[in-house]
Structures are given as C-alpha cells and as structure tokens.
Amino acid sequence: MAGIDIAVTGLGLVTPGGIGVGPSWAAVCEGRSGAAFDPVLADNPVRISCRVPGFDPEALLSARRAHRLDRFVQFALVAAREAIADAGLDPLTWDGARVGVVLGCADGGPGTVEEQHRALLEKGADRVSPLLLPMQLPNMLAGQTAIEFGATGPNLVVATACASGATAIGTARDLLALGRCDVVLAGGSEAMITPLVMAGFAQMGALSKREDDPTLASRPFDAERDGFVAGEGAGILVMERVEDARARGAHQHGRIIGYGATADAHHMTSPHPDGAGVEAAVRAALADAGADPDDVQHVNAHGTSTPLNDVAEARMIKRTLQGDPLVTSTKGVTGHLLGAAGAVEAAFTLLSIEHELVPPIANLVMPGAEVDIKLAYSATSMPIDLALSNSCGFGGQNTVLALAPA
C-alpha cells in the first residue's frame, strides 16, 4: 500500500463540543471542556460525563426514523450527512455500488439493551420491543448508514475498542487502494454513557472522580490526572483516491498517507508500560507513508488522562519521535469518545493541518512524572507537513494514522 494517497474530501462531527465541524473545532481550539454532571448517572459512583449539547434526534432526523434508531446510529447519520454535503456529493446521483461504509464502535447500543432489560424485568417478555436487536447490534451502525444514503458497496463495522474509529479509517484506506470502491464513508460513533456501562468503568477505576469542578476532570498528561471522562458522539470522513477527488475538483482537507495497526499482546485493559505496541504501529504507519520518525511535526495523542496510558504513550513518543513533535490531546475538551475517539481525533488532526493550528490540551497545568515531551499548553500556529493520530484500545489494540496536507 506504500505510496497510496487517499484524500479526505468531507468531514462531519457530532461531539461534546457541539453538533457540526465548526462548533466542535472551535471548542477544542478554545480548550472549552464539555464535561458536566449527568442526571442519568445521578445514582452512579461517578456522576460526570461529556454529552453532545442540544442533540435532538427528532429534529435532526425524522421523528419516525429517530424512534427506530439507537443513539449511536443517530449520531453517525447526522455526522455523515454533514460529511457528504461537505464533500459536494449527492447520494441521489452517485453510483451506490461503488460507495462503501466502514465504521467503528466499541459496544453498539447499550442504552437500548438496558432500557429493554428493564421492560423485561418490570413488565414481562411480551413487552420487550421487536426493535431490540435491530437497534442495538453493532453492525447496524454501517447497515443503517447504507440504508440512509443508498451505499451498496462494501459495508462493515470494525471493533477494536477505543481504536475502532481509526481502524475503520485505515480499513477504508485499504479498500480504496485496492479499488474495491471509489468513495467510502469511514469513521466511528459511540453512545455508551449509560448507568450500567459507566458503573463498570467506575468499578475498574478508569474514570476521573474529580467532581468538584467537572470541567477540570479530563486533563491529559497533567500531573493531577486521575482517569478519563466518558464522552459520546461521532466522526465521519468522506474518503476518495486523490486522483478521483482532483478529477471532480473536490476540496481536500488533507490526505491519509499511512496506516499502522498492532497488538500489545500484554493485558486485557492496561497498555504495555513502555508503549511497545503503539510504537510498532507508529513505525508501521510511517513506513507505509514512506516517512521517517524525525519527519513528524505534530501528534494528536490517544492521551486519555489516565495515569497508565499517558505515561506509556509519552515514553513511546520520546523514544520514537526524536524530532520533538508538538503533542496535543483533545480529550481534555471532548472526554473519551471510546469507539468514536479515533475518527473524531483524525478529523481534528486534519483540521490542524489545514488551518495550521494545533489545539491546546485543556486543563494541562504541569506535566506528570515521566511526561517529557513537547506539549501544547496553548493553541499554536504552525505549518504541518506530517502528523500522527494515535488510538489505543482495551485488549492492547493500537492504530496509528499518518496524515498530510492536500
């Protein structure tokens, strides 16, 4: 696949920073955290989250359509609609057989499962909705997107936990390079902020307990970080071969020039302490791009705000990328979007390249021990010829995307 350039011609975002690319990008550039007390989590050990503000599915989709879709699919359809419009494509006229959909999520629709489980316990089996499975199955993320936009080409959902969105983009790149399709809607979507899921994360000790001021809770690479804040949302990219994008005169936000995927093979939840697996993914992505480690000027880190992840990733960056790239993590604003994180952060990285602007790490005051890398304390203007977007998932699954200007 080396030397294969794939253009990103459309972006769509639904994030805790807002609905749409404009509000989301403004929020991360301002370092404006979306964390707040969450009424749904009022009885949970940890009561804060990063919700999408003002998301009204009946207004954004039709009421009937919204009623039949889990929240993680609703996010994806809204983001995909924006991305397709941004790309200047019309689903009514495109050749659907040449349009693929490759999306990622970690858990499908746990909100629907919990709601229907309550119905089963309280009212009996005959009150369980026939929409239970069509709403919550993870593959419905890509299936419903294909139905919405008439995309009848390759259609799949990948699950690599918190690397899912980035893995979907890498997989889409391979499909385009192989000529399996001409356009791919790629990205990720997640809606896992439910009482049961958040109780599970809390029992693992993965979540921040900083409830005195939720906006300060997600603080990647900071000495006082104590866990992540769960977020929700979606990021969708329209991807095409560069020559196809040029032929139709499409605007290009940037190019995906490298993709690396590896496994730590180390632990079910903890990253390898030295970041050995993600280092291998970085080296694979750079080799795919035909670039050297010293060429990297910017990294949008996985940067979860957990004690273990941030140290492991910082050690890896220090050891591997000796050109001293400027590192940010947008999770200080969005929280951790889990299976959507890699796609949303790939979109932010492309916007950094396009606008020559690296967003700050929200709530970073003093770096933690062993975090000896160049961190973005403030929004920083700089040209970027090569950037990496890192994503890591439970199970030790790592995905790195190498991104470049159009």
Disulfide bonds with the S-S distance in Angstrom:
none
